[in-house]
Amino acid sequence: MKIAFGKLGFPKKGAIVLGVMDDRKLSPMGEEADKASGGLLTSSMKASRFTGKAHQTLSVFTPTGRVLLYGLGDGQGIDTLWCEKAGGTIAAGLAGSGETEVAVAIESRGDDSASPELKAAHVGYGALLRSYRFDKYRTTLKAEDKPTLVKMTVMVDGHTKARRLFAELEAVAEGVFLARDLVSEPPNVLYPESYAKILQGLKADGLKVQVLGEKEMEKLGMGALLGVGQGSTRESKLVVMQWEGGKKGDQPIAFVGKGVCFDTGGISLKPAGGMEDMKWDMGGSAVVSGLMKALAGRKAKVNAVGIVGLVENMPDGNAQRPGDVVTSMSGQTIEIINTDAEGRLVLADALWYTLKKFKPKFMIDLATLTGAMMVALGQVNCGYFANDDELSTNMSDAAKAVGEGVWRMPLGEEYNKMMNSDIADMKNAGPRFGGSITAACFLERFVEKCPWSHMDIAGMAWSSKDAPTVPKGGTGWGVRTLDQLVRANYEG
């Protein structure tokens, strides 16, 4: 959907959205529209349950077209997140209504906590995020099942400034959309080689992109990552993306993503029911890819590295077995207890490579790592771990700012020793209880003293229901949080 900005006024065509306060109090433009329609807005409100409560909507058909009344409540707390929810709600409500265009009036109020221009930009942002669709493989959709809304114009006095503010948000949305696309693609289309080619296309955004194949990884000693992919006919890849928007020579920040393009569990085969969901076991890598596109798109003043390990975990005569011992790039040996605990093996080598090659200020890894995290936190919060309190605080603040929930989980020696092996330096799976924590402790062994955080997004990468700014399917969760983290703390 196209998002545009213009001066306040009544549009010549399409629907218009007007704000209404509690007790059905119309805005100045609402009063004007009500008068022009002979009191139709007032009478329609009285005949309905619409009272102006926050985010309530009521469609009224007037002689000049549809008026969508939007509840502002008492007018308090209308911040950027509130506006994004409003934009998404409007876009979703009118998407299949038959309207092709809508104009949203942002009228200034003296007690505004955010400027009208900023509110306008975030209304457009919320609408854009909600308008996302992934229906490229649906060839028999009927016309009445397709959205009709193609344009939203947000009207505000400072529309030129609003448009400038929106430009950066739009770049982030493009990163979110890339992450959603990647997670949504079927595994016969998105596999390590094809995924790597997509990421090479990000060179057009200004990123440096390097792809390492199995021979290069063998020379580097990445036995942990390569062990996961050895049962697949698809070659494993490691993709390195660099954005150099900071000062030359400045230490970069780094993001590492698990990219298991399909996870059968390997020899430790998963149950058949629901296995199709394992196409999005590369969700962590999708977030890293989307973030790098967002940073490049908005020309972030920072040096950043994004690294994704891309593999398939398949059962085969050559597949990794429970009981095998592999040697990671760090030189540490790992006893394979369960081949379905594969993501941490991919991340172990990717983290060590990032640490030694780029010597970053910090590393953040993202992975759909454990079902245990979904048991603990459901699909409401992302559980994250950190060895650095400053990084943890910055992460939490960034997530809160964009409305993505996170919850810090513990680390500690009592959990760490659960990963000790009798025949190797460690094993890749611990006891049943505390599975998300022991997985994080495993990863901690590959970061040395570098500030680091592990984000287990198992419950966040995919949603089975719609939210105001996130349609069901691939969510792109985390791109906005990490972009805000960079924006608020690390740009020069």
NORLINCOR-V188408 format. One record per residue. RES is the residue in one letter. SS is DSSP state (~ for helix, > for strand, _ for the rest). NEAR is the number of other ideal C-beta (glycine too) atoms within 12 Angstrom. D_CENTER is the distance of its C-alpha to the mean C-alpha in Angstrom with 1 decimal. Layout:
BEGIN
res:RES ss:SS near:NEAR d_center:D_CENTER
res:RES ss:SS near:NEAR d_center:D_CENTER
END
This chain:
BEGIN
res:M ss:_ near:34 d_center:19.1
res:K ss:> near:20 d_center:20.8
res:I ss:> near:39 d_center:20.5
res:A ss:> near:31 d_center:23.8
res:F ss:> near:37 d_center:25.6
res:G ss:> near:30 d_center:29.3
res:K ss:_ near:21 d_center:32.2
res:L ss:_ near:29 d_center:32.8
res:G ss:_ near:18 d_center:35.1
res:F ss:_ near:26 d_center:35.6
res:P ss:_ near:31 d_center:34.2
res:K ss:_ near:12 d_center:36.7
res:K ss:_ near:16 d_center:34.7
res:G ss:_ near:30 d_center:31.8
res:A ss:> near:39 d_center:30.7
res:I ss:> near:44 d_center:30.4
res:V ss:> near:47 d_center:28.5
res:L ss:> near:44 d_center:30.5
res:G ss:> near:45 d_center:29.8
res:V ss:> near:42 d_center:32.1
res:M ss:> near:30 d_center:32.8
res:D ss:~ near:20 d_center:34.0
res:D ss:~ near:17 d_center:37.4
res:R ss:~ near:29 d_center:36.7
res:K ss:> near:26 d_center:37.3
res:L ss:> near:35 d_center:36.5
res:S ss:_ near:31 d_center:35.3
res:P ss:~ near:19 d_center:37.9
res:M ss:~ near:31 d_center:36.5
res:G ss:~ near:38 d_center:36.4
res:E ss:~ near:21 d_center:40.1
res:E ss:~ near:22 d_center:40.9
res:A ss:~ near:37 d_center:39.3
res:D ss:~ near:28 d_center:41.0
res:K ss:~ near:16 d_center:44.3
res:A ss:~ near:20 d_center:44.0
res:S ss:_ near:26 d_center:43.3
res:G ss:_ near:15 d_center:46.3
res:G ss:_ near:19 d_center:44.3
res:L ss:~ near:27 d_center:42.1
res:L ss:~ near:39 d_center:39.0
res:T ss:~ near:27 d_center:41.0
res:S ss:~ near:17 d_center:42.7
res:S ss:~ near:28 d_center:39.5
res:M ss:~ near:32 d_center:37.9
res:K ss:~ near:17 d_center:41.1
res:A ss:_ near:14 d_center:41.2
res:S ss:_ near:21 d_center:37.7
res:R ss:_ near:14 d_center:35.7
res:F ss:_ near:28 d_center:33.7
res:T ss:_ near:23 d_center:34.4
res:G ss:_ near:31 d_center:31.8
res:K ss:_ near:24 d_center:29.7
res:A ss:_ near:24 d_center:26.2
res:H ss:_ near:30 d_center:24.0
res:Q ss:_ near:26 d_center:27.0
res:T ss:> near:33 d_center:27.7
res:L ss:> near:34 d_center:31.0
res:S ss:> near:29 d_center:31.9
res:V ss:> near:35 d_center:35.4
res:F ss:> near:20 d_center:37.1
res:T ss:> near:28 d_center:39.6
res:P ss:_ near:12 d_center:42.0
res:T ss:_ near:21 d_center:39.8
res:G ss:> near:28 d_center:36.6
res:R ss:> near:35 d_center:33.8
res:V ss:> near:43 d_center:33.0
res:L ss:> near:40 d_center:29.9
res:L ss:> near:43 d_center:30.6
res:Y ss:> near:43 d_center:27.6
res:G ss:> near:37 d_center:28.2
res:L ss:> near:38 d_center:27.8
res:G ss:> near:22 d_center:29.4
res:D ss:_ near:18 d_center:31.4
res:G ss:_ near:27 d_center:29.5
res:Q ss:_ near:15 d_center:28.3
res:G ss:_ near:18 d_center:24.8
res:I ss:_ near:35 d_center:23.6
res:D ss:_ near:23 d_center:21.0
res:T ss:~ near:33 d_center:17.9
res:L ss:~ near:30 d_center:15.7
res:W ss:~ near:32 d_center:18.7
res:C ss:~ near:46 d_center:18.9
res:E ss:~ near:41 d_center:15.3
res:K ss:~ near:32 d_center:16.2
res:A ss:~ near:42 d_center:19.5
res:G ss:~ near:42 d_center:18.2
res:G ss:~ near:37 d_center:16.0
res:T ss:~ near:31 d_center:19.0
res:I ss:~ near:47 d_center:21.3
res:A ss:~ near:46 d_center:19.5
res:A ss:~ near:34 d_center:19.2
res:G ss:~ near:33 d_center:22.8
res:L ss:~ near:37 d_center:24.3
res:A ss:_ near:29 d_center:22.3
res:G ss:_ near:20 d_center:25.2
res:S ss:_ near:24 d_center:27.9
res:G ss:_ near:21 d_center:29.8
res:E ss:_ near:31 d_center:29.0
res:T ss:_ near:25 d_center:27.9
res:E ss:> near:28 d_center:27.5
res:V ss:> near:44 d_center:26.9
res:A ss:> near:43 d_center:27.7
res:V ss:> near:51 d_center:26.3
res:A ss:> near:44 d_center:28.7
res:I ss:_ near:45 d_center:27.7
res:E ss:_ near:32 d_center:31.0
res:S ss:_ near:25 d_center:31.6
res:R ss:_ near:21 d_center:32.8
res:G ss:_ near:8 d_center:34.6
res:D ss:_ near:13 d_center:32.7
res:D ss:_ near:24 d_center:29.2
res:S ss:_ near:18 d_center:26.9
res:A ss:_ near:26 d_center:24.8
res:S ss:_ near:23 d_center:26.4
res:P ss:~ near:32 d_center:26.6
res:E ss:~ near:30 d_center:25.1
res:L ss:~ near:32 d_center:22.0
res:K ss:~ near:43 d_center:21.8
res:A ss:~ near:49 d_center:22.3
res:A ss:~ near:40 d_center:19.5
res:H ss:~ near:44 d_center:17.0
res:V ss:~ near:51 d_center:18.6
res:G ss:~ near:49 d_center:18.0
res:Y ss:~ near:44 d_center:14.3
res:G ss:~ near:43 d_center:13.8
res:A ss:~ near:46 d_center:15.9
res:L ss:~ near:37 d_center:14.2
res:L ss:~ near:46 d_center:10.7
res:R ss:~ near:39 d_center:12.9
res:S ss:_ near:38 d_center:15.0
res:Y ss:_ near:36 d_center:12.7
res:R ss:_ near:28 d_center:14.8
res:F ss:_ near:25 d_center:15.1
res:D ss:_ near:16 d_center:18.9
res:K ss:_ near:12 d_center:20.2
res:Y ss:_ near:13 d_center:22.2
res:R ss:_ near:12 d_center:23.7
res:T ss:_ near:7 d_center:27.0
res:T ss:_ near:9 d_center:29.0
res:L ss:_ near:14 d_center:27.1
res:K ss:_ near:9 d_center:29.8
res:A ss:~ near:10 d_center:29.8
res:E ss:~ near:10 d_center:29.6
res:D ss:~ near:13 d_center:26.3
res:K ss:_ near:17 d_center:24.6
res:P ss:_ near:26 d_center:23.2
res:T ss:_ near:22 d_center:25.8
res:L ss:_ near:35 d_center:24.0
res:V ss:_ near:22 d_center:23.4
res:K ss:> near:29 d_center:23.7
res:M ss:> near:45 d_center:23.2
res:T ss:> near:40 d_center:25.3
res:V ss:> near:48 d_center:24.7
res:M ss:> near:36 d_center:28.1
res:V ss:_ near:38 d_center:28.8
res:D ss:_ near:22 d_center:31.8
res:G ss:_ near:25 d_center:29.9
res:H ss:~ near:29 d_center:28.0
res:T ss:~ near:18 d_center:28.3
res:K ss:~ near:21 d_center:26.6
res:A ss:~ near:38 d_center:23.8
res:R ss:~ near:25 d_center:23.3
res:R ss:~ near:18 d_center:23.0
res:L ss:~ near:33 d_center:20.5
res:F ss:~ near:40 d_center:18.3
res:A ss:~ near:23 d_center:18.5
res:E ss:~ near:29 d_center:16.1
res:L ss:~ near:40 d_center:13.6
res:E ss:~ near:32 d_center:14.0
res:A ss:~ near:32 d_center:13.2
res:V ss:~ near:42 d_center:9.8
res:A ss:~ near:42 d_center:9.3
res:E ss:~ near:34 d_center:10.7
res:G ss:~ near:44 d_center:8.2
res:V ss:~ near:44 d_center:5.4
res:F ss:~ near:36 d_center:8.3
res:L ss:~ near:40 d_center:9.2
res:A ss:~ near:53 d_center:6.4
res:R ss:~ near:39 d_center:7.3
res:D ss:~ near:33 d_center:10.8
res:L ss:~ near:48 d_center:11.1
res:V ss:~ near:44 d_center:10.2
res:S ss:~ near:34 d_center:12.5
res:E ss:_ near:28 d_center:15.3
res:P ss:_ near:22 d_center:18.3
res:P ss:_ near:33 d_center:19.5
res:N ss:_ near:14 d_center:22.7
res:V ss:_ near:19 d_center:20.9
res:L ss:_ near:34 d_center:18.2
res:Y ss:_ near:32 d_center:20.0
res:P ss:~ near:41 d_center:20.4
res:E ss:~ near:27 d_center:22.6
res:S ss:~ near:27 d_center:21.0
res:Y ss:~ near:43 d_center:17.5
res:A ss:~ near:35 d_center:19.3
res:K ss:~ near:19 d_center:20.9
res:I ss:~ near:35 d_center:17.7
res:L ss:~ near:43 d_center:16.6
res:Q ss:~ near:22 d_center:20.2
res:G ss:~ near:22 d_center:19.7
res:L ss:~ near:37 d_center:17.5
res:K ss:~ near:21 d_center:20.9
res:A ss:~ near:14 d_center:21.4
res:D ss:~ near:30 d_center:18.8
res:G ss:_ near:22 d_center:20.9
res:L ss:_ near:35 d_center:19.4
res:K ss:> near:25 d_center:21.8
res:V ss:> near:32 d_center:21.0
res:Q ss:> near:25 d_center:23.1
res:V ss:> near:32 d_center:23.2
res:L ss:> near:31 d_center:25.3
res:G ss:_ near:24 d_center:27.0
res:E ss:~ near:28 d_center:28.7
res:K ss:~ near:15 d_center:31.9
res:E ss:~ near:22 d_center:30.2
res:M ss:~ near:36 d_center:28.4
res:E ss:~ near:22 d_center:31.7
res:K ss:~ near:15 d_center:33.4
res:L ss:~ near:28 d_center:30.9
res:G ss:_ near:24 d_center:31.5
res:M ss:_ near:41 d_center:28.1
res:G ss:~ near:34 d_center:29.8
res:A ss:~ near:50 d_center:27.0
res:L ss:~ near:51 d_center:24.4
res:L ss:~ near:41 d_center:27.1
res:G ss:~ near:44 d_center:28.5
res:V ss:~ near:54 d_center:25.4
res:G ss:~ near:45 d_center:25.7
res:Q ss:_ near:36 d_center:29.5
res:G ss:_ near:31 d_center:29.8
res:S ss:_ near:34 d_center:28.0
res:T ss:_ near:17 d_center:29.7
res:R ss:_ near:30 d_center:26.6
res:E ss:_ near:28 d_center:26.7
res:S ss:_ near:45 d_center:24.0
res:K ss:> near:42 d_center:22.4
res:L ss:> near:48 d_center:20.9
res:V ss:> near:45 d_center:19.2
res:V ss:> near:39 d_center:19.4
res:M ss:> near:44 d_center:17.7
res:Q ss:> near:33 d_center:19.2
res:W ss:> near:40 d_center:18.8
res:E ss:> near:26 d_center:22.1
res:G ss:_ near:31 d_center:21.8
res:G ss:_ near:24 d_center:23.7
res:K ss:_ near:13 d_center:27.3
res:K ss:_ near:10 d_center:28.9
res:G ss:_ near:10 d_center:29.3
res:D ss:_ near:22 d_center:26.8
res:Q ss:_ near:22 d_center:25.2
res:P ss:_ near:37 d_center:21.6
res:I ss:> near:45 d_center:18.5
res:A ss:> near:46 d_center:16.8
res:F ss:> near:54 d_center:13.6
res:V ss:> near:54 d_center:14.3
res:G ss:> near:55 d_center:12.5
res:K ss:> near:51 d_center:14.2
res:G ss:> near:56 d_center:14.7
res:V ss:> near:52 d_center:17.0
res:C ss:> near:49 d_center:17.1
res:F ss:> near:38 d_center:19.2
res:D ss:> near:43 d_center:20.6
res:T ss:_ near:33 d_center:23.9
res:G ss:_ near:32 d_center:24.7
res:G ss:_ near:38 d_center:27.3
res:I ss:_ near:29 d_center:30.9
res:S ss:_ near:27 d_center:29.5
res:L ss:_ near:21 d_center:28.5
res:K ss:_ near:27 d_center:26.1
res:P ss:_ near:14 d_center:27.6
res:A ss:_ near:11 d_center:27.4
res:G ss:_ near:8 d_center:26.0
res:G ss:_ near:15 d_center:22.3
res:M ss:~ near:21 d_center:22.2
res:E ss:~ near:18 d_center:20.6
res:D ss:~ near:31 d_center:17.3
res:M ss:~ near:35 d_center:17.5
res:K ss:~ near:33 d_center:16.3
res:W ss:~ near:45 d_center:12.7
res:D ss:_ near:45 d_center:14.0
res:M ss:_ near:53 d_center:12.5
res:G ss:~ near:49 d_center:8.9
res:G ss:~ near:53 d_center:9.1
res:S ss:~ near:50 d_center:10.6
res:A ss:~ near:51 d_center:8.1
res:V ss:~ near:48 d_center:5.6
res:V ss:~ near:54 d_center:9.0
res:S ss:~ near:53 d_center:10.1
res:G ss:~ near:48 d_center:7.6
res:L ss:~ near:53 d_center:8.3
res:M ss:~ near:53 d_center:11.9
res:K ss:~ near:44 d_center:12.1
res:A ss:~ near:47 d_center:11.0
res:L ss:~ near:45 d_center:13.5
res:A ss:~ near:38 d_center:16.1
res:G ss:~ near:31 d_center:15.7
res:R ss:_ near:34 d_center:16.4
res:K ss:_ near:20 d_center:18.9
res:A ss:_ near:37 d_center:17.8
res:K ss:_ near:19 d_center:21.0
res:V ss:_ near:37 d_center:20.1
res:N ss:> near:32 d_center:20.6
res:A ss:> near:47 d_center:17.6
res:V ss:> near:43 d_center:17.5
res:G ss:> near:53 d_center:14.8
res:I ss:> near:50 d_center:16.3
res:V ss:> near:55 d_center:15.4
res:G ss:> near:55 d_center:18.1
res:L ss:> near:51 d_center:18.4
res:V ss:> near:52 d_center:20.9
res:E ss:> near:40 d_center:22.0
res:N ss:> near:47 d_center:23.6
res:M ss:_ near:35 d_center:26.6
res:P ss:_ near:26 d_center:30.1
res:D ss:_ near:20 d_center:32.9
res:G ss:_ near:12 d_center:36.3
res:N ss:_ near:17 d_center:34.8
res:A ss:_ near:29 d_center:31.8
res:Q ss:_ near:41 d_center:31.4
res:R ss:_ near:22 d_center:33.4
res:P ss:_ near:24 d_center:33.3
res:G ss:_ near:20 d_center:35.9
res:D ss:_ near:32 d_center:35.0
res:V ss:> near:25 d_center:34.7
res:V ss:> near:39 d_center:32.5
res:T ss:> near:28 d_center:32.6
res:S ss:_ near:39 d_center:29.4
res:M ss:_ near:37 d_center:29.3
res:S ss:_ near:32 d_center:30.1
res:G ss:_ near:21 d_center:33.3
res:Q ss:_ near:32 d_center:32.4
res:T ss:> near:28 d_center:33.3
res:I ss:> near:43 d_center:31.3
res:E ss:> near:33 d_center:33.0
res:I ss:_ near:37 d_center:31.0
res:I ss:_ near:35 d_center:31.4
res:N ss:_ near:34 d_center:28.9
res:T ss:_ near:39 d_center:27.4
res:D ss:_ near:36 d_center:24.4
res:A ss:_ near:45 d_center:23.4
res:E ss:_ near:57 d_center:22.3
res:G ss:~ near:55 d_center:18.9
res:R ss:~ near:51 d_center:20.5
res:L ss:~ near:54 d_center:23.1
res:V ss:~ near:57 d_center:20.7
res:L ss:~ near:55 d_center:19.1
res:A ss:~ near:49 d_center:22.6
res:D ss:~ near:47 d_center:23.8
res:A ss:~ near:55 d_center:20.6
res:L ss:~ near:52 d_center:20.7
res:W ss:~ near:40 d_center:24.4
res:Y ss:~ near:40 d_center:24.4
res:T ss:~ near:42 d_center:21.9
res:L ss:~ near:33 d_center:24.1
res:K ss:~ near:24 d_center:27.4
res:K ss:~ near:24 d_center:26.6
res:F ss:~ near:31 d_center:24.6
res:K ss:_ near:21 d_center:25.7
res:P ss:_ near:34 d_center:22.6
res:K ss:_ near:30 d_center:22.6
res:F ss:> near:39 d_center:20.0
res:M ss:> near:45 d_center:17.7
res:I ss:> near:51 d_center:14.4
res:D ss:> near:53 d_center:13.7
res:L ss:> near:53 d_center:10.8
res:A ss:> near:53 d_center:12.0
res:T ss:_ near:48 d_center:12.4
res:L ss:_ near:49 d_center:15.8
res:T ss:_ near:42 d_center:18.0
res:G ss:~ near:29 d_center:18.9
res:A ss:~ near:27 d_center:20.6
res:M ss:~ near:37 d_center:17.5
res:M ss:~ near:25 d_center:17.0
res:V ss:~ near:18 d_center:20.7
res:A ss:~ near:25 d_center:20.4
res:L ss:~ near:26 d_center:17.5
res:G ss:_ near:18 d_center:16.8
res:Q ss:_ near:27 d_center:13.5
res:V ss:_ near:18 d_center:13.7
res:N ss:_ near:28 d_center:12.9
res:C ss:> near:45 d_center:11.4
res:G ss:> near:43 d_center:14.6
res:Y ss:> near:48 d_center:15.0
res:F ss:> near:41 d_center:18.2
res:A ss:> near:33 d_center:19.7
res:N ss:_ near:30 d_center:23.1
res:D ss:_ near:25 d_center:23.1
res:D ss:~ near:14 d_center:23.3
res:E ss:~ near:19 d_center:22.5
res:L ss:~ near:33 d_center:19.2
res:S ss:~ near:29 d_center:18.4
res:T ss:~ near:21 d_center:19.5
res:N ss:~ near:31 d_center:17.5
res:M ss:~ near:42 d_center:14.3
res:S ss:~ near:29 d_center:15.3
res:D ss:~ near:20 d_center:16.3
res:A ss:~ near:34 d_center:13.1
res:A ss:~ near:35 d_center:11.1
res:K ss:~ near:22 d_center:14.0
res:A ss:~ near:26 d_center:14.1
res:V ss:~ near:38 d_center:10.9
res:G ss:_ near:29 d_center:11.5
res:E ss:_ near:39 d_center:9.0
res:G ss:_ near:28 d_center:11.7
res:V ss:> near:42 d_center:12.8
res:W ss:> near:27 d_center:16.3
res:R ss:> near:28 d_center:18.3
res:M ss:_ near:32 d_center:20.3
res:P ss:_ near:23 d_center:23.6
res:L ss:_ near:33 d_center:24.9
res:G ss:_ near:17 d_center:28.6
res:E ss:~ near:14 d_center:31.6
res:E ss:~ near:17 d_center:32.5
res:Y ss:~ near:26 d_center:29.2
res:N ss:~ near:24 d_center:29.4
res:K ss:~ near:18 d_center:32.9
res:M ss:~ near:26 d_center:31.8
res:M ss:~ near:37 d_center:30.3
res:N ss:_ near:26 d_center:33.8
res:S ss:_ near:25 d_center:35.5
res:D ss:_ near:13 d_center:39.3
res:I ss:_ near:15 d_center:39.4
res:A ss:_ near:24 d_center:36.5
res:D ss:_ near:24 d_center:34.6
res:M ss:> near:38 d_center:32.0
res:K ss:> near:34 d_center:30.9
res:N ss:_ near:46 d_center:27.4
res:A ss:_ near:33 d_center:27.5
res:G ss:_ near:31 d_center:29.0
res:P ss:_ near:19 d_center:30.5
res:R ss:_ near:15 d_center:28.9
res:F ss:_ near:15 d_center:28.3
res:G ss:_ near:30 d_center:25.7
res:G ss:~ near:33 d_center:23.9
res:S ss:~ near:41 d_center:20.5
res:I ss:~ near:34 d_center:22.6
res:T ss:~ near:42 d_center:24.9
res:A ss:~ near:47 d_center:22.1
res:A ss:~ near:43 d_center:20.8
res:C ss:~ near:34 d_center:24.5
res:F ss:~ near:48 d_center:24.8
res:L ss:~ near:55 d_center:22.0
res:E ss:~ near:36 d_center:23.7
res:R ss:_ near:36 d_center:26.7
res:F ss:_ near:41 d_center:25.2
res:V ss:_ near:37 d_center:24.1
res:E ss:_ near:20 d_center:27.6
res:K ss:_ near:13 d_center:27.7
res:C ss:_ near:31 d_center:24.6
res:P ss:> near:29 d_center:22.3
res:W ss:> near:38 d_center:19.5
res:S ss:> near:46 d_center:16.7
res:H ss:> near:52 d_center:15.4
res:M ss:> near:57 d_center:12.2
res:D ss:> near:46 d_center:12.8
res:I ss:_ near:51 d_center:9.8
res:A ss:_ near:40 d_center:12.3
res:G ss:_ near:35 d_center:12.1
res:M ss:_ near:44 d_center:8.4
res:A ss:_ near:45 d_center:7.3
res:W ss:> near:35 d_center:9.7
res:S ss:> near:29 d_center:11.5
res:S ss:_ near:17 d_center:15.1
res:K ss:_ near:12 d_center:15.5
res:D ss:_ near:21 d_center:14.6
res:A ss:> near:28 d_center:13.4
res:P ss:_ near:29 d_center:14.4
res:T ss:_ near:42 d_center:11.4
res:V ss:> near:40 d_center:9.6
res:P ss:_ near:31 d_center:12.1
res:K ss:_ near:19 d_center:12.7
res:G ss:> near:30 d_center:11.6
res:G ss:> near:39 d_center:8.4
res:T ss:_ near:43 d_center:5.6
res:G ss:_ near:48 d_center:2.6
res:W ss:_ near:45 d_center:2.5
res:G ss:_ near:51 d_center:3.9
res:V ss:~ near:53 d_center:4.1
res:R ss:~ near:44 d_center:6.1
res:T ss:~ near:44 d_center:7.8
res:L ss:~ near:55 d_center:8.9
res:D ss:~ near:45 d_center:10.0
res:Q ss:~ near:35 d_center:11.9
res:L ss:~ near:42 d_center:13.3
res:V ss:~ near:40 d_center:14.7
res:R ss:~ near:32 d_center:15.9
res:A ss:~ near:22 d_center:17.6
res:N ss:~ near:25 d_center:19.2
res:Y ss:_ near:34 d_center:19.6
res:E ss:_ near:24 d_center:20.4
res:G ss:_ near:19 d_center:24.1
END
